[in-house]
Amino acid sequence: MNAFPNLVNEAKNWFGREKPVSVPTETAPAPAAKTLSELEIFLKRDYFTVGLTDGYDHHATSVLDNRKKVMRAEFRRTLHLEIKKRESQISFIENLITESKNLDDRRQHILENDVSLLATEISELELEKEHSALDEGWIMGPIHNYHDGFIRGLQKYQDQKRLAYSTGLFHND
């Protein structure tokens, strides 16, 4: 994917044009600016703290189970969006190769390598979707961190409840 972000800007050099190839907005690749993808944002969240809060506030295993289901669903949705983004990039590159008769061999090889790399990334993302059903792969960290935080929050709640009852602040009615 190294050459892809600059592909449209470099198109003028490849075809001897003054202006970059115009691309319809719906199929154009994302801007080259470094922003975190939804997948990176999902994986970098502090799930331990979220679990800690949920365990303390809700202290019910049904909340734990439901939240983990929601996390798996959100992860799979995020993977799906990442896959669609890469499929769009592949389509864009393949259309560029097809429409470009004057493409030299080196440039065509670079574009074909980009397509191959994107296809490999799609395969990896599909595999992660399968792993997520078993809480394995990339989802494993967030799920386990949330679970650990939830258990810790539940323990803190129970400790404070025992302390409150032992001091006589609350009566066991």
PyRosetta script that sets phi, psi and omega in degrees:
from pyrosetta import init, pose_from_sequence

init()
pose = pose_from_sequence("MNAFPNLVNEAKNWFGREKPVSVPTETAPAPAAKTLSELEIFLKRDYFTVGLTDGYDHHATSVLDNRKKVMRAEFRRTLHLEIKKRESQISFIENLITESKNLDDRRQHILENDVSLLATEISELELEKEHSALDEGWIMGPIHNYHDGFIRGLQKYQDQKRLAYSTGLFHND")
pose.set_psi(1, 4.6)
pose.set_omega(1, -175.6)
pose.set_phi(2, -58.6)
pose.set_psi(2, -45.2)
pose.set_omega(2, -175.7)
pose.set_phi(3, -83.7)
pose.set_psi(3, -17.6)
pose.set_omega(3, -172.0)
pose.set_phi(4, -63.0)
pose.set_psi(4, -46.9)
pose.set_omega(4, -177.0)
pose.set_phi(5, -58.3)
pose.set_psi(5, -29.9)
pose.set_omega(5, -179.2)
pose.set_phi(6, -97.7)
pose.set_psi(6, 7.8)
pose.set_omega(6, -173.1)
pose.set_phi(7, -56.7)
pose.set_psi(7, -50.3)
pose.set_omega(7, -177.1)
pose.set_phi(8, -65.3)
pose.set_psi(8, -41.0)
pose.set_omega(8, -179.8)
pose.set_phi(9, -66.8)
pose.set_psi(9, -32.7)
pose.set_omega(9, -179.4)
pose.set_phi(10, -84.6)
pose.set_psi(10, -11.1)
pose.set_omega(10, -176.8)
pose.set_phi(11, -57.5)
pose.set_psi(11, -35.1)
pose.set_omega(11, -179.8)
pose.set_phi(12, -61.9)
pose.set_psi(12, -34.9)
pose.set_omega(12, 178.3)
pose.set_phi(13, -72.7)
pose.set_psi(13, -34.2)
pose.set_omega(13, -176.9)
pose.set_phi(14, -70.7)
pose.set_psi(14, -34.1)
pose.set_omega(14, -173.5)
pose.set_phi(15, -112.6)
pose.set_psi(15, 5.1)
pose.set_omega(15, 178.7)
pose.set_phi(16, 69.5)
pose.set_psi(16, 26.4)
pose.set_omega(16, 179.3)
pose.set_phi(17, -95.9)
pose.set_psi(17, 155.4)
pose.set_omega(17, 176.5)
pose.set_phi(18, -78.4)
pose.set_psi(18, -36.0)
pose.set_omega(18, -175.3)
pose.set_phi(19, -109.2)
pose.set_psi(19, 150.9)
pose.set_omega(19, 175.4)
pose.set_phi(20, -62.5)
pose.set_psi(20, 154.6)
pose.set_omega(20, 176.4)
pose.set_phi(21, -61.4)
pose.set_psi(21, 130.8)
pose.set_omega(21, 178.1)
pose.set_phi(22, -79.4)
pose.set_psi(22, 136.0)
pose.set_omega(22, -176.5)
pose.set_phi(23, -123.5)
pose.set_psi(23, 133.5)
pose.set_omega(23, 175.6)
pose.set_phi(24, -57.9)
pose.set_psi(24, 142.1)
pose.set_omega(24, -176.0)
pose.set_phi(25, -56.6)
pose.set_psi(25, -39.3)
pose.set_omega(25, -174.9)
pose.set_phi(26, -67.8)
pose.set_psi(26, -23.9)
pose.set_omega(26, -179.7)
pose.set_phi(27, -108.9)
pose.set_psi(27, 0.1)
pose.set_omega(27, -178.8)
pose.set_phi(28, -70.1)
pose.set_psi(28, 145.2)
pose.set_omega(28, 178.0)
pose.set_phi(29, -69.6)
pose.set_psi(29, 161.4)
pose.set_omega(29, 178.0)
pose.set_phi(30, -62.4)
pose.set_psi(30, 154.7)
pose.set_omega(30, 178.2)
pose.set_phi(31, -60.2)
pose.set_psi(31, 153.0)
pose.set_omega(31, -175.8)
pose.set_phi(32, -75.0)
pose.set_psi(32, -9.1)
pose.set_omega(32, -179.6)
pose.set_phi(33, -59.5)
pose.set_psi(33, 141.7)
pose.set_omega(33, -177.1)
pose.set_phi(34, -78.3)
pose.set_psi(34, 104.7)
pose.set_omega(34, 173.7)
pose.set_phi(35, -126.4)
pose.set_psi(35, 153.4)
pose.set_omega(35, 179.3)
pose.set_phi(36, -74.6)
pose.set_psi(36, 136.2)
pose.set_omega(36, 176.0)
pose.set_phi(37, -74.7)
pose.set_psi(37, 165.0)
pose.set_omega(37, 176.8)
pose.set_phi(38, -59.6)
pose.set_psi(38, -34.4)
pose.set_omega(38, 179.3)
pose.set_phi(39, -65.6)
pose.set_psi(39, -44.9)
pose.set_omega(39, 178.0)
pose.set_phi(40, -63.0)
pose.set_psi(40, -40.7)
pose.set_omega(40, 178.6)
pose.set_phi(41, -62.7)
pose.set_psi(41, -45.0)
pose.set_omega(41, 179.0)
pose.set_phi(42, -58.6)
pose.set_psi(42, -47.9)
pose.set_omega(42, -174.9)
pose.set_phi(43, -71.8)
pose.set_psi(43, -22.7)
pose.set_omega(43, -177.4)
pose.set_phi(44, -92.5)
pose.set_psi(44, -5.4)
pose.set_omega(44, 179.1)
pose.set_phi(45, -60.8)
pose.set_psi(45, 153.4)
pose.set_omega(45, 178.7)
pose.set_phi(46, -89.4)
pose.set_psi(46, 83.4)
pose.set_omega(46, -177.0)
pose.set_phi(47, -71.9)
pose.set_psi(47, -25.1)
pose.set_omega(47, 177.5)
pose.set_phi(48, -61.6)
pose.set_psi(48, -47.6)
pose.set_omega(48, -179.4)
pose.set_phi(49, -65.6)
pose.set_psi(49, -39.5)
pose.set_omega(49, 177.0)
pose.set_phi(50, -61.2)
pose.set_psi(50, -45.4)
pose.set_omega(50, 178.3)
pose.set_phi(51, -63.9)
pose.set_psi(51, -40.5)
pose.set_omega(51, 178.7)
pose.set_phi(52, -58.3)
pose.set_psi(52, -47.7)
pose.set_omega(52, 179.5)
pose.set_phi(53, -63.4)
pose.set_psi(53, -46.3)
pose.set_omega(53, 179.9)
pose.set_phi(54, -63.6)
pose.set_psi(54, -41.7)
pose.set_omega(54, 179.8)
pose.set_phi(55, -63.5)
pose.set_psi(55, -40.3)
pose.set_omega(55, -180.0)
pose.set_phi(56, -71.5)
pose.set_psi(56, -44.7)
pose.set_omega(56, -175.0)
pose.set_phi(57, -77.1)
pose.set_psi(57, -35.9)
pose.set_omega(57, -171.3)
pose.set_phi(58, -110.5)
pose.set_psi(58, -29.9)
pose.set_omega(58, 176.9)
pose.set_phi(59, 36.2)
pose.set_psi(59, 45.1)
pose.set_omega(59, 175.7)
pose.set_phi(60, -133.6)
pose.set_psi(60, 134.1)
pose.set_omega(60, -178.4)
pose.set_phi(61, -65.2)
pose.set_psi(61, -23.3)
pose.set_omega(61, 176.8)
pose.set_phi(62, -63.6)
pose.set_psi(62, -36.4)
pose.set_omega(62, 176.7)
pose.set_phi(63, -65.3)
pose.set_psi(63, -43.8)
pose.set_omega(63, 177.8)
pose.set_phi(64, -57.8)
pose.set_psi(64, -50.7)
pose.set_omega(64, -178.3)
pose.set_phi(65, -63.8)
pose.set_psi(65, -44.1)
pose.set_omega(65, -179.5)
pose.set_phi(66, -64.9)
pose.set_psi(66, -42.5)
pose.set_omega(66, -179.5)
pose.set_phi(67, -63.8)
pose.set_psi(67, -38.9)
pose.set_omega(67, 178.3)
pose.set_phi(68, -65.9)
pose.set_psi(68, -36.4)
pose.set_omega(68, 175.8)
pose.set_phi(69, -64.1)
pose.set_psi(69, -42.8)
pose.set_omega(69, 178.9)
pose.set_phi(70, -63.4)
pose.set_psi(70, -41.0)
pose.set_omega(70, 178.8)
pose.set_phi(71, -62.0)
pose.set_psi(71, -44.2)
pose.set_omega(71, 179.0)
pose.set_phi(72, -61.4)
pose.set_psi(72, -44.0)
pose.set_omega(72, -179.8)
pose.set_phi(73, -64.2)
pose.set_psi(73, -43.5)
pose.set_omega(73, 178.9)
pose.set_phi(74, -63.9)
pose.set_psi(74, -40.0)
pose.set_omega(74, 178.5)
pose.set_phi(75, -62.6)
pose.set_psi(75, -46.3)
pose.set_omega(75, -179.8)
pose.set_phi(76, -65.7)
pose.set_psi(76, -37.4)
pose.set_omega(76, 176.5)
pose.set_phi(77, -63.5)
pose.set_psi(77, -42.1)
pose.set_omega(77, 179.0)
pose.set_phi(78, -64.2)
pose.set_psi(78, -43.0)
pose.set_omega(78, 176.6)
pose.set_phi(79, -61.2)
pose.set_psi(79, -41.8)
pose.set_omega(79, 179.4)
pose.set_phi(80, -59.2)
pose.set_psi(80, -44.2)
pose.set_omega(80, 178.7)
pose.set_phi(81, -63.9)
pose.set_psi(81, -40.2)
pose.set_omega(81, 177.9)
pose.set_phi(82, -64.2)
pose.set_psi(82, -39.9)
pose.set_omega(82, 178.3)
pose.set_phi(83, -64.1)
pose.set_psi(83, -46.2)
pose.set_omega(83, 179.7)
pose.set_phi(84, -61.3)
pose.set_psi(84, -38.4)
pose.set_omega(84, 178.3)
pose.set_phi(85, -61.4)
pose.set_psi(85, -44.6)
pose.set_omega(85, -179.6)
pose.set_phi(86, -69.0)
pose.set_psi(86, -36.8)
pose.set_omega(86, 176.5)
pose.set_phi(87, -62.9)
pose.set_psi(87, -38.4)
pose.set_omega(87, 177.0)
pose.set_phi(88, -64.8)
pose.set_psi(88, -41.0)
pose.set_omega(88, 178.0)
pose.set_phi(89, -64.4)
pose.set_psi(89, -41.4)
pose.set_omega(89, 177.8)
pose.set_phi(90, -61.2)
pose.set_psi(90, -46.0)
pose.set_omega(90, 179.4)
pose.set_phi(91, -59.4)
pose.set_psi(91, -43.6)
pose.set_omega(91, 179.1)
pose.set_phi(92, -60.8)
pose.set_psi(92, -47.3)
pose.set_omega(92, -178.6)
pose.set_phi(93, -65.0)
pose.set_psi(93, -44.6)
pose.set_omega(93, -179.9)
pose.set_phi(94, -62.7)
pose.set_psi(94, -39.0)
pose.set_omega(94, 175.9)
pose.set_phi(95, -64.5)
pose.set_psi(95, -39.7)
pose.set_omega(95, 178.8)
pose.set_phi(96, -63.6)
pose.set_psi(96, -43.2)
pose.set_omega(96, 178.2)
pose.set_phi(97, -63.0)
pose.set_psi(97, -45.0)
pose.set_omega(97, -177.5)
pose.set_phi(98, -64.5)
pose.set_psi(98, -41.8)
pose.set_omega(98, -176.8)
pose.set_phi(99, -80.4)
pose.set_psi(99, -9.1)
pose.set_omega(99, -173.2)
pose.set_phi(100, -106.4)
pose.set_psi(100, 98.3)
pose.set_omega(100, 179.6)
pose.set_phi(101, -77.5)
pose.set_psi(101, -28.4)
pose.set_omega(101, -175.1)
pose.set_phi(102, -91.8)
pose.set_psi(102, 17.9)
pose.set_omega(102, -177.1)
pose.set_phi(103, -75.0)
pose.set_psi(103, 123.9)
pose.set_omega(103, 178.0)
pose.set_phi(104, -72.6)
pose.set_psi(104, 162.4)
pose.set_omega(104, -174.4)
pose.set_phi(105, -59.3)
pose.set_psi(105, -39.7)
pose.set_omega(105, -178.4)
pose.set_phi(106, -64.3)
pose.set_psi(106, -46.1)
pose.set_omega(106, 179.6)
pose.set_phi(107, -64.6)
pose.set_psi(107, -41.2)
pose.set_omega(107, 179.1)
pose.set_phi(108, -64.0)
pose.set_psi(108, -40.0)
pose.set_omega(108, 178.4)
pose.set_phi(109, -62.6)
pose.set_psi(109, -41.2)
pose.set_omega(109, 178.1)
pose.set_phi(110, -61.1)
pose.set_psi(110, -45.7)
pose.set_omega(110, -179.6)
pose.set_phi(111, -65.6)
pose.set_psi(111, -40.1)
pose.set_omega(111, 177.7)
pose.set_phi(112, -64.8)
pose.set_psi(112, -36.8)
pose.set_omega(112, 175.6)
pose.set_phi(113, -64.6)
pose.set_psi(113, -38.7)
pose.set_omega(113, 177.5)
pose.set_phi(114, -62.6)
pose.set_psi(114, -42.0)
pose.set_omega(114, 177.4)
pose.set_phi(115, -61.6)
pose.set_psi(115, -44.2)
pose.set_omega(115, 179.7)
pose.set_phi(116, -62.5)
pose.set_psi(116, -43.4)
pose.set_omega(116, 178.8)
pose.set_phi(117, -62.8)
pose.set_psi(117, -44.1)
pose.set_omega(117, 178.6)
pose.set_phi(118, -63.6)
pose.set_psi(118, -39.5)
pose.set_omega(118, 178.1)
pose.set_phi(119, -64.1)
pose.set_psi(119, -38.6)
pose.set_omega(119, 176.9)
pose.set_phi(120, -64.4)
pose.set_psi(120, -43.3)
pose.set_omega(120, 178.2)
pose.set_phi(121, -61.8)
pose.set_psi(121, -39.6)
pose.set_omega(121, 178.1)
pose.set_phi(122, -62.0)
pose.set_psi(122, -43.1)
pose.set_omega(122, 178.5)
pose.set_phi(123, -60.9)
pose.set_psi(123, -42.1)
pose.set_omega(123, 178.7)
pose.set_phi(124, -64.3)
pose.set_psi(124, -41.1)
pose.set_omega(124, 179.2)
pose.set_phi(125, -66.7)
pose.set_psi(125, -39.5)
pose.set_omega(125, 176.4)
pose.set_phi(126, -62.0)
pose.set_psi(126, -40.7)
pose.set_omega(126, 178.3)
pose.set_phi(127, -63.7)
pose.set_psi(127, -39.3)
pose.set_omega(127, 177.5)
pose.set_phi(128, -64.0)
pose.set_psi(128, -35.4)
pose.set_omega(128, 175.7)
pose.set_phi(129, -60.7)
pose.set_psi(129, -43.3)
pose.set_omega(129, 178.8)
pose.set_phi(130, -64.8)
pose.set_psi(130, -43.2)
pose.set_omega(130, -179.4)
pose.set_phi(131, -63.9)
pose.set_psi(131, -30.8)
pose.set_omega(131, -176.0)
pose.set_phi(132, -64.7)
pose.set_psi(132, -25.0)
pose.set_omega(132, 178.5)
pose.set_phi(133, -66.0)
pose.set_psi(133, -23.8)
pose.set_omega(133, -179.1)
pose.set_phi(134, -108.2)
pose.set_psi(134, 12.1)
pose.set_omega(134, -176.4)
pose.set_phi(135, 58.6)
pose.set_psi(135, 35.4)
pose.set_omega(135, 177.6)
pose.set_phi(136, -114.8)
pose.set_psi(136, 169.9)
pose.set_omega(136, 179.4)
pose.set_phi(137, 78.6)
pose.set_psi(137, -147.4)
pose.set_omega(137, -175.0)
pose.set_phi(138, -64.1)
pose.set_psi(138, -28.8)
pose.set_omega(138, -178.4)
pose.set_phi(139, -73.0)
pose.set_psi(139, -18.2)
pose.set_omega(139, -174.9)
pose.set_phi(140, -57.0)
pose.set_psi(140, -46.8)
pose.set_omega(140, -179.6)
pose.set_phi(141, -60.0)
pose.set_psi(141, -55.5)
pose.set_omega(141, 178.8)
pose.set_phi(142, -58.3)
pose.set_psi(142, -42.3)
pose.set_omega(142, -179.3)
pose.set_phi(143, -63.7)
pose.set_psi(143, -46.7)
pose.set_omega(143, -178.6)
pose.set_phi(144, -68.6)
pose.set_psi(144, -38.8)
pose.set_omega(144, 177.4)
pose.set_phi(145, -63.5)
pose.set_psi(145, -42.4)
pose.set_omega(145, 177.8)
pose.set_phi(146, -62.4)
pose.set_psi(146, -46.9)
pose.set_omega(146, -179.0)
pose.set_phi(147, -59.5)
pose.set_psi(147, -47.2)
pose.set_omega(147, 179.2)
pose.set_phi(148, -61.5)
pose.set_psi(148, -42.4)
pose.set_omega(148, 177.8)
pose.set_phi(149, -63.8)
pose.set_psi(149, -41.1)
pose.set_omega(149, 179.4)
pose.set_phi(150, -61.1)
pose.set_psi(150, -47.2)
pose.set_omega(150, 180.0)
pose.set_phi(151, -61.1)
pose.set_psi(151, -42.6)
pose.set_omega(151, 178.7)
pose.set_phi(152, -63.7)
pose.set_psi(152, -43.5)
pose.set_omega(152, 178.0)
pose.set_phi(153, -63.2)
pose.set_psi(153, -40.2)
pose.set_omega(153, 177.2)
pose.set_phi(154, -63.2)
pose.set_psi(154, -41.6)
pose.set_omega(154, 178.2)
pose.set_phi(155, -63.6)
pose.set_psi(155, -42.5)
pose.set_omega(155, 178.5)
pose.set_phi(156, -62.2)
pose.set_psi(156, -41.9)
pose.set_omega(156, 178.0)
pose.set_phi(157, -60.6)
pose.set_psi(157, -48.0)
pose.set_omega(157, -178.6)
pose.set_phi(158, -65.0)
pose.set_psi(158, -39.4)
pose.set_omega(158, 177.9)
pose.set_phi(159, -62.5)
pose.set_psi(159, -44.7)
pose.set_omega(159, 179.7)
pose.set_phi(160, -67.1)
pose.set_psi(160, -36.5)
pose.set_omega(160, 178.3)
pose.set_phi(161, -65.2)
pose.set_psi(161, -44.6)
pose.set_omega(161, 177.8)
pose.set_phi(162, -62.5)
pose.set_psi(162, -42.0)
pose.set_omega(162, 179.3)
pose.set_phi(163, -62.5)
pose.set_psi(163, -44.6)
pose.set_omega(163, -179.2)
pose.set_phi(164, -62.8)
pose.set_psi(164, -42.1)
pose.set_omega(164, 179.2)
pose.set_phi(165, -70.2)
pose.set_psi(165, -37.2)
pose.set_omega(165, -178.1)
pose.set_phi(166, -69.8)
pose.set_psi(166, -25.4)
pose.set_omega(166, 179.3)
pose.set_phi(167, -88.1)
pose.set_psi(167, -6.4)
pose.set_omega(167, 178.9)
pose.set_phi(168, 83.7)
pose.set_psi(168, 8.2)
pose.set_omega(168, 178.5)
pose.set_phi(169, -67.4)
pose.set_psi(169, -31.2)
pose.set_omega(169, 179.8)
pose.set_phi(170, -125.5)
pose.set_psi(170, 147.7)
pose.set_omega(170, 178.6)
pose.set_phi(171, -104.4)
pose.set_psi(171, 146.5)
pose.set_omega(171, -179.8)
pose.set_phi(172, -88.5)
pose.set_psi(172, 82.0)
pose.set_omega(172, -177.4)
pose.set_phi(173, -89.2)
pose.dump_pdb("model.pdb")
